[in-house]
């Protein structure tokens, strides 16, 4: 090939390279970088989160910006922490274009009265570092102290259970960011995390309204203690059941329901509900009459004249015959129900309604 022909060929290659479309460049990068290639955003692209940076919300804003930028591209997220590459090749030009995109995204999510004074920074990293210096309190122990106080003193009050949970999650997350686990050995890390998990459980139970006291007592009886996530799920489930039924369950049924809920979450067999004890329900004995003694409110099967008087029985005098009769009749309540026991007093004192002070237990 002649010298002129070679020169024309090189010019045609240069011209074709200069006229490449964005699609051709992306296609070349795809084959060059493999399947990990991600289309690069254009300078005109927009990225908005739900809040704009102001003097009060830096911690939340910075976290949301990192999530949003990282969701677009992990490579672009590096622009918040890395400087420009040293090389002068085409990759440096591409880096500058990407950095301008990230810079514009940051400015888009800052309050306009603040953004107007921040546009002079040369790179996204210098802007990001300036915001850290301006708004972040770093390892300020006063801020950490305030977060611990909030976690301990937080109360449900007028908040729903879901609102309380979200609020406590925010406090715990900020605490972990400011006061991370200081341990290094794996076993120490695990022990420290367990201590913090118990603290979260105690803080959550303490924040609940008094109407959840029965549930809280049941939680603290369990061994091992449930995680705070398991506790929240069980409390929320029980609260939903009560709301659906439109009534409050008694202590025994509530405790059993929470125990079953926690066992289900933990994958264990639910505990058996304890046997309920208590005094029998009274029923109308006015139509009963003993054919032996002729007295009412009991039958011959329960008559003391046939069965014998118990050891605690003190035979009354004539003046107290009516009292004895009333006491005799009252024993039918326990006898009919199959209960046996001792009296709380050796002497019985009658009442106008025909009952006495002693009772079967």
C-alpha positions as CSV (number, residue, x, y, z in Angstrom):
1,X,0.0,0.0,0.0
2,X,1.3,3.5,-0.9
3,X,2.0,6.1,1.6
4,X,-1.0,8.2,0.4
5,X,-3.2,5.2,0.7
6,X,-2.0,4.4,4.2
7,X,-2.6,8.1,5.2
8,X,-6.2,8.0,3.9
9,X,-6.9,4.7,5.7
10,X,-5.7,6.1,9.0
11,X,-7.8,9.3,8.5
12,X,-10.9,7.2,7.7
13,X,-10.4,5.2,10.9
14,X,-10.0,8.4,13.0
15,X,-13.1,9.9,11.4
16,X,-15.2,6.7,12.0
17,X,-14.0,6.6,15.6
18,X,-15.0,10.2,16.1
19,X,-18.4,9.6,14.7
20,X,-19.3,6.7,17.0
21,X,-22.7,6.8,18.5
22,X,-23.4,6.4,22.2
23,X,-24.8,2.9,21.4
24,X,-21.6,1.9,19.7
25,X,-19.5,3.1,22.6
26,X,-21.8,1.2,25.1
27,X,-21.6,-1.9,22.9
28,X,-17.8,-1.8,22.9
29,X,-17.7,-1.3,26.6
30,X,-20.1,-4.2,27.0
31,X,-17.7,-6.6,25.2
32,X,-14.8,-5.0,26.9
33,X,-16.1,-5.2,30.5
34,X,-18.3,-8.3,30.2
35,X,-21.7,-8.8,31.7
36,X,-21.0,-6.4,34.6
37,X,-21.4,-3.4,32.3
38,X,-24.1,-0.9,33.2
39,X,-25.3,1.9,30.9
40,X,-23.9,5.2,32.1
41,X,-26.4,7.9,33.0
42,X,-26.4,11.0,30.9
43,X,-25.7,14.4,32.4
44,X,-29.3,15.4,31.9
45,X,-30.6,12.5,34.0
46,X,-32.4,13.3,37.2
47,X,-32.3,11.6,40.6
48,X,-34.7,12.8,43.3
49,X,-35.3,11.5,46.8
50,X,-38.2,12.3,49.1
51,X,-36.4,15.0,51.1
52,X,-34.0,17.9,50.5
53,X,-31.0,18.6,52.7
54,X,-31.4,21.2,55.3
55,X,-29.7,22.0,58.6
56,X,-31.8,19.4,60.5
57,X,-31.8,16.2,58.5
58,X,-28.3,15.5,57.3
59,X,-28.0,11.9,58.8
60,X,-31.2,10.8,57.0
61,X,-30.5,12.7,53.8
62,X,-26.9,11.3,53.4
63,X,-28.1,7.8,53.9
64,X,-30.9,8.1,51.4
65,X,-28.5,9.7,48.8
66,X,-26.0,6.9,49.1
67,X,-28.8,4.3,48.6
68,X,-30.2,6.2,45.6
69,X,-26.8,6.7,43.9
70,X,-25.8,3.1,44.6
71,X,-29.0,1.9,43.2
72,X,-28.2,3.6,39.9
73,X,-24.6,2.4,39.8
74,X,-22.0,1.2,42.3
75,X,-19.3,2.8,40.2
76,X,-21.0,6.2,40.6
77,X,-21.2,5.7,44.3
78,X,-17.4,5.7,44.4
79,X,-17.4,9.3,43.3
80,X,-18.4,10.3,46.9
81,X,-15.1,8.9,48.3
82,X,-12.6,8.7,45.4
83,X,-10.6,11.4,43.6
84,X,-10.1,11.6,39.8
85,X,-7.8,9.0,38.2
86,X,-4.2,10.0,37.5
87,X,-4.2,8.8,33.9
88,X,-4.9,11.2,31.0
89,X,-6.5,8.7,28.7
90,X,-10.2,8.5,27.6
91,X,-11.2,6.9,31.0
92,X,-10.3,10.1,32.7
93,X,-12.7,12.0,30.4
94,X,-15.4,9.5,31.2
95,X,-14.8,9.8,34.9
96,X,-15.2,13.6,34.7
97,X,-18.5,13.1,32.9
98,X,-19.8,10.6,35.5
99,X,-18.6,13.0,38.3
100,X,-20.6,15.8,36.9
101,X,-23.7,13.6,36.9
102,X,-23.2,12.7,40.6
103,X,-22.5,16.4,41.4
104,X,-25.8,17.4,39.8
105,X,-27.7,14.7,41.7
106,X,-26.4,16.1,45.0
107,X,-27.3,19.7,44.1
108,X,-30.8,18.6,43.0
109,X,-31.5,17.2,46.5
110,X,-30.3,20.2,48.5
111,X,-32.6,23.1,49.6
112,X,-32.2,25.9,47.0
113,X,-31.1,28.5,49.5
114,X,-28.2,26.2,50.4
115,X,-27.4,24.9,46.9
116,X,-26.7,28.3,45.5
117,X,-23.6,28.5,47.7
118,X,-22.3,25.0,47.0
119,X,-22.0,24.9,43.2
120,X,-18.4,26.1,43.1
121,X,-16.9,22.9,44.4
122,X,-14.9,21.1,41.6
123,X,-15.9,17.5,42.2
124,X,-18.7,15.5,43.8
125,X,-16.3,14.3,46.5
126,X,-15.2,17.8,47.6
127,X,-18.9,18.8,47.8
128,X,-19.7,15.6,49.8
129,X,-16.8,16.2,52.2
130,X,-17.9,19.8,52.7
131,X,-21.4,18.7,53.7
132,X,-19.9,16.2,56.1
133,X,-17.8,18.9,57.8
134,X,-20.8,21.3,57.9
135,X,-23.5,19.1,59.1
136,X,-22.1,15.8,60.6
137,X,-21.3,15.8,64.3
138,X,-19.1,12.7,63.8
139,X,-18.4,10.8,67.0
140,X,-20.0,13.5,69.2
141,X,-20.7,11.7,72.5
142,X,-23.4,14.1,73.4
143,X,-25.4,13.0,70.4
144,X,-24.9,9.4,71.4
145,X,-26.0,10.1,74.9
146,X,-29.1,11.8,73.6
147,X,-30.0,8.8,71.4
148,X,-29.6,6.4,74.4
149,X,-31.9,8.7,76.5
150,X,-34.5,8.7,73.7
151,X,-34.4,4.9,73.4
152,X,-34.9,4.5,77.2
153,X,-37.6,7.1,77.7
154,X,-39.6,6.6,74.5
155,X,-43.3,5.9,75.1
156,X,-46.1,4.7,72.9
157,X,-48.6,7.3,74.1
158,X,-50.8,8.2,71.1
159,X,-48.7,6.4,68.6
160,X,-49.9,3.2,66.9
161,X,-47.8,0.1,67.5
162,X,-46.4,0.4,64.0
163,X,-45.4,4.0,64.4
164,X,-43.6,3.2,67.7
165,X,-41.7,0.4,66.0
166,X,-40.6,2.5,63.1
167,X,-39.5,5.3,65.5
168,X,-37.5,2.9,67.6
169,X,-35.9,1.4,64.5
170,X,-34.6,4.8,63.5
171,X,-33.1,5.5,67.0
172,X,-31.4,2.0,67.1
173,X,-30.0,2.4,63.6
174,X,-28.5,5.8,64.4
175,X,-27.1,4.4,67.6
176,X,-25.4,1.5,65.8
177,X,-23.9,4.0,63.3
178,X,-22.5,6.3,66.1
179,X,-21.6,3.6,68.6
180,X,-20.6,0.5,66.7
181,X,-19.7,-2.8,68.1
182,X,-16.1,-2.3,69.5
183,X,-15.2,-6.0,69.8
184,X,-12.8,-7.8,67.4
185,X,-12.9,-11.5,68.3
186,X,-15.9,-13.3,66.8
187,X,-17.1,-14.7,70.1
188,X,-16.8,-11.2,71.7
189,X,-18.7,-9.7,68.8
190,X,-21.5,-12.3,69.3
191,X,-21.7,-11.7,73.0
192,X,-21.9,-7.9,72.6
193,X,-24.6,-8.2,70.0
194,X,-26.6,-10.4,72.3
195,X,-26.4,-7.8,75.1
196,X,-27.5,-5.1,72.7
197,X,-30.4,-7.3,71.5
198,X,-31.6,-7.7,75.1
199,X,-31.4,-4.0,75.6
200,X,-33.5,-3.4,72.5
201,X,-36.1,-5.9,73.8
202,X,-36.3,-4.1,77.2
203,X,-36.5,-0.7,75.6
204,X,-39.4,-1.8,73.3
205,X,-41.4,-3.5,76.1
206,X,-40.8,-0.4,78.3
207,X,-42.2,1.9,75.6
208,X,-45.5,-0.1,75.3
209,X,-48.7,1.3,76.8
210,X,-49.9,-0.2,80.1
211,X,-52.6,-2.1,78.3
212,X,-49.8,-4.5,77.1
213,X,-48.6,-5.2,80.7
214,X,-49.8,-8.8,80.6
215,X,-48.0,-9.4,77.4
216,X,-44.8,-7.8,78.8
217,X,-44.8,-10.0,81.9
218,X,-45.3,-13.1,79.7
219,X,-42.4,-12.1,77.5
220,X,-40.0,-11.7,80.4
221,X,-40.9,-15.1,81.8
222,X,-39.7,-16.9,78.7
223,X,-36.3,-18.5,78.7
224,X,-34.5,-17.8,76.4
225,X,-35.9,-14.3,75.9
226,X,-37.4,-13.6,72.5
227,X,-35.7,-11.2,70.1
228,X,-37.2,-7.8,69.8
229,X,-38.5,-8.7,66.3
230,X,-40.3,-11.7,67.7
231,X,-41.7,-9.7,70.6
232,X,-43.1,-7.0,68.2
233,X,-44.6,-9.6,66.0
234,X,-46.4,-11.3,68.9
235,X,-47.6,-8.1,70.4
236,X,-48.9,-6.9,67.1
237,X,-50.7,-10.2,66.4
238,X,-52.4,-10.1,69.8
239,X,-53.4,-6.5,69.4
240,X,-54.9,-7.2,66.0
241,X,-56.9,-10.2,67.4
242,X,-58.3,-8.0,70.2
243,X,-59.2,-5.3,67.7
244,X,-61.0,-7.8,65.4
245,X,-62.9,-9.4,68.3
246,X,-63.8,-6.0,69.8
247,X,-63.1,-7.1,73.3
248,X,-60.1,-7.5,75.7
249,X,-59.1,-11.0,76.7
250,X,-58.5,-11.9,80.3
251,X,-55.0,-12.4,81.7
252,X,-54.9,-16.2,81.3
253,X,-56.0,-16.3,77.7
254,X,-53.8,-13.4,76.7
255,X,-50.7,-15.0,78.3
256,X,-51.4,-18.3,76.6
257,X,-52.0,-16.6,73.3
258,X,-48.7,-14.7,73.5
259,X,-46.9,-17.9,74.5
260,X,-48.4,-19.7,71.5
261,X,-47.5,-16.8,69.2
262,X,-43.9,-16.7,70.3
263,X,-43.6,-20.5,70.0
264,X,-44.9,-20.4,66.5
265,X,-42.4,-17.7,65.5
266,X,-39.6,-19.7,67.1
267,X,-40.7,-23.0,65.4
268,X,-41.4,-24.7,68.8
269,X,-44.4,-26.7,70.0
270,X,-46.9,-24.3,71.6
271,X,-47.2,-24.8,75.4
272,X,-50.4,-26.4,76.8
273,X,-52.8,-23.9,78.4
274,X,-52.8,-24.2,82.2
275,X,-55.8,-25.7,83.9
276,X,-58.1,-23.0,85.3
277,X,-59.2,-23.2,88.9
278,X,-61.7,-21.1,90.7
279,X,-65.0,-21.1,92.6
280,X,-67.9,-22.8,90.9
281,X,-70.6,-20.7,89.4
282,X,-73.6,-20.4,91.7
283,X,-76.9,-21.8,90.6
284,X,-80.5,-21.6,91.9
285,X,-81.0,-24.1,94.8
286,X,-84.3,-22.6,96.0
287,X,-86.3,-25.5,94.6
288,X,-84.2,-28.1,96.4
289,X,-85.5,-29.7,99.6
290,X,-84.1,-32.5,101.8
291,X,-86.6,-35.3,102.5
292,X,-84.6,-36.3,105.7
293,X,-84.4,-33.0,107.7
294,X,-87.0,-31.1,105.7
295,X,-84.7,-28.1,105.1
296,X,-84.4,-26.4,101.8
297,X,-81.6,-25.7,99.3
298,X,-80.1,-29.2,99.5
299,X,-81.0,-32.8,98.9
300,X,-80.8,-35.9,101.1
301,X,-77.5,-36.9,99.3
302,X,-75.8,-33.8,100.8
303,X,-77.5,-33.8,104.1
304,X,-75.0,-33.6,107.0
305,X,-77.4,-35.7,109.2
306,X,-76.7,-38.7,107.0
307,X,-73.2,-37.9,105.7
308,X,-72.0,-36.7,109.0
309,X,-70.8,-33.3,110.1
310,X,-67.2,-32.4,109.0
311,X,-64.5,-31.8,111.7
312,X,-64.6,-28.1,111.3
313,X,-68.4,-27.9,111.9
314,X,-69.4,-26.4,115.2
315,X,-72.9,-27.3,116.2
316,X,-74.8,-24.1,116.9
317,X,-77.0,-23.4,119.8
318,X,-80.8,-23.1,119.5
319,X,-80.5,-19.3,119.1
320,X,-78.2,-19.9,116.1
321,X,-80.2,-22.6,114.5
322,X,-81.2,-20.5,111.6
323,X,-77.5,-19.8,111.0
324,X,-76.6,-23.4,111.1
325,X,-79.4,-24.3,108.7
326,X,-78.2,-21.6,106.3
327,X,-74.6,-23.0,106.5
328,X,-75.9,-26.5,106.1
329,X,-77.7,-25.5,102.9
330,X,-74.8,-23.6,101.5
331,X,-72.6,-26.7,101.6
332,X,-74.6,-28.0,98.7
333,X,-72.9,-25.6,96.3
334,X,-69.5,-27.2,96.8
335,X,-70.9,-30.8,97.1
336,X,-72.9,-30.5,93.9
337,X,-69.8,-29.4,92.0
338,X,-67.6,-32.2,93.4
339,X,-65.1,-29.9,95.3
340,X,-63.6,-30.8,98.7
341,X,-61.3,-28.8,101.0
342,X,-61.1,-27.0,104.3
343,X,-62.9,-24.0,105.6
344,X,-61.1,-20.7,106.1
345,X,-62.6,-20.4,109.6
346,X,-63.6,-22.9,112.2
347,X,-66.8,-20.9,112.9
348,X,-69.4,-20.1,110.3
349,X,-71.1,-16.7,110.2
350,X,-74.4,-16.5,108.4
351,X,-75.4,-13.9,105.9
352,X,-78.9,-12.7,104.9
353,X,-78.6,-14.3,101.5
354,X,-78.1,-17.7,103.1
355,X,-74.3,-17.9,102.5
356,X,-71.5,-18.2,105.0
357,X,-67.9,-16.9,105.3
358,X,-66.3,-20.3,104.6
359,X,-65.8,-21.6,101.1
360,X,-64.5,-24.7,99.3
361,X,-61.1,-24.4,97.7
